[in-house]
Structure formats: C-alpha cells, structure tokens
C-alpha cells in the first residue's frame, strides 16, 4: 500500500502556512502585475511538458505539507484560452485555488480587486521547476514515485460492486421489499405495449403528479382532493391559473415557459416526473427519475402507486438500478465527488484487512507518463 510520508519528490514544497496567506474566499484570485509575472513563468515552465489531451492542457501532481507533517496532494494545471490565463491548484479533498489574469465576466463600473500572491507563487514556481526538470530527465521516475506515494484514497479506480460491497461500508444498496422491487424495475425499463396517452395536457400531468406526491408523503387521505389543490405543493403550482388545463397546446406552452424552473419536480431537485412522448407509437407517458441510493425507498413507493393507478410510466435508469441492486454494475472510486470515497484505515468502522482486500480488488487508473518536450524531441531525433 502506498506510504504517506513527509518526504517529497522535490525539496521545499508548499506548506499549510503558505496556503493560509491566500484569499481563500475568492472563487477566482485576480493577480496583480508582480504576481502575474510569476504565474506566467509557472505556465511557461509547465509548457515545457507535452500536452495531455485537448486544449493544450497540462497537469502535474505535487505534494504539500499539511498539519502535523501530513502530505496533501494537489493537481497543478494550466488553462489558456485566447487572452485568458488560469493557473489551478486542486487538492484531492476538493480544495481549489484558481489564479487568473482577468475576470471572465467583469461588472461594469467596478474596478476589480487584484491580489498579491508573489511569495506563494515564487515558492510554487521553484517546486514546479524542479518537478519539470526531473520529468525531462527521466519521466519514469516521476510516474513511479506517484504510484508508490499517492494514497489509494486519492486515486481513481473502478470495480464490480459485488466484489467490494461486503468489504466496505456504504457500497451495498439497501432497499425495502427487495423481492417485489426487482420485478418492478424489470417491468418499468420500457413502456408496456399498448399503454400511453394520445395527447398530454396539464390536467393529465397534475393527476399523475398528485398520485406521486401522495405516495411520497405516504398518505392516502389527500387522493380524493382535486389535483389542482394538491399541485399547489409543487414548485410551480400557483402558476396553473394562467393555463387551460385541458388544452394540449397549453401544456406545450407550459413546457416551454417553465423550462429550467423545476416544473416537473415531485420533490424539489430530488424526484422528478417527466412527460415523455414515445417516438415509435406517438403515445405520451411519464418517466420517473430518482436516486436509488438517496431516495430509493420513496421513489419505489411512488412507482408502485403509479402502477396501481394504471398510469403509463417508465423508471429512469431502471436497467442500471436493477444491476446496482444485484451488485452487477461497475462503480468508481474517486476523491473528487464523482464516485465513491475510499476510506482510510479505521475510518467509518472499516476493518484494515477488508480495506486491503478492497484495494487489491479495485482496478486503479495508472498515472499517465508525462514527457518533457526537449528530451522527447531529442529521443525522436536519435
């Protein structure tokens, strides 16, 4: 397992005290002239490496010293678009700093505040220069160092869920009435033959929405009430009076005018009931969307209620949801919030031996070999 030790790839890394000198409340740190000169120097130094992917992007992994001598890894990347220049530092704990030369959307009449970060950037420039020099001398040394020292908790990897769901907490998806849920997901992967509406109106929508909402709050007493009254609980309920509920053209007007305003949310942002039109049959139906791990029980309860009422609908991502409940889907581990988080030993009650088994099972993304432009060109010439 990689060791997280206070020795670093190059001498004189940034420390927590250096970061404390930055204006951390700023989304973008607009630099003064002296600091910009150094930032441009850092950019030119990193540009001595070959581009990684599109848009002339280059990224380095560097170590910094945190509290009590712990190592915190940052990605240092540069972005250049027309006359906009960005220098971005992003930690694997999602702390980020974006230095720039100009505001993308400046406010008229307001003089932008520029910051002096000269000392911080000088130290970063020195460290980056050493990293680039070592990469140019031998790219394999840098990649090998990353493989041996970057903790797995700060790396990206993939694995079949069933292989780790009994080793790590929070991976196995738990849901009520599993035996009845699995057949439901199978049934609702696509619209059953012969089902659907010839047209869609607001009345049709709010009647289905009422059933979904009552199922979410787990009550039957409100089902006898008018749908218009229940729909007042929705994000856009009070706007109904501006539309003819029984005219398909009015539904299309609603759809256009309310686009982007969460008009199809059963529960704001979390559970959605979207009207859809089948391309083959021309029939209208609903697509129920919810997060299996966050609102799984509530979403399933709504699905059963819609089915009982004879509402034509599908469940968004039903095939994946079925795979996930069976542990047959591929999951991602990542420190940057787009996957599962791999805990450290003794964190979240995980046993050290189980964590080690999981690490050995996960397919970890290897670090990309970076070449210096000068050394790579010389190699090609020879």
Secondary structure, 3 states (H helix, E strand, C coil): CCCCCCCCCCCCCCEHHHHHCCCCCCCCEEECHHHHHHHHHHHHHHCCECCCCCCCCEEEEEEEECHHHCEEEEEEEEEEECCEEEEEEEECCCCEEEEECCCCCCCCCCCCCCECCHHHHHHHHHHHHHHHHHHHHCHHHHHHHHHHHCCHHHCCEEEEHHHHCCCCCCCCCCCCCHHHHHHHHHHCCCCCCCCCECCCCHHHHHHHHHHHHHHHCCCCCCCCCCHHHHHHHCCCHHHHHHCCCCCHHHHHHHHHHCCCCCCCEEECCCEEEEEEECCCCCCEEEEEEECHHHHHHHHHHHHHHHHHCCCCEEECCHHHHHHHHCCCCEEEECCCCCCECCCCCCHHHCCHHHHHHHHHHCEECCCCCCCEHHHHHHHHHC
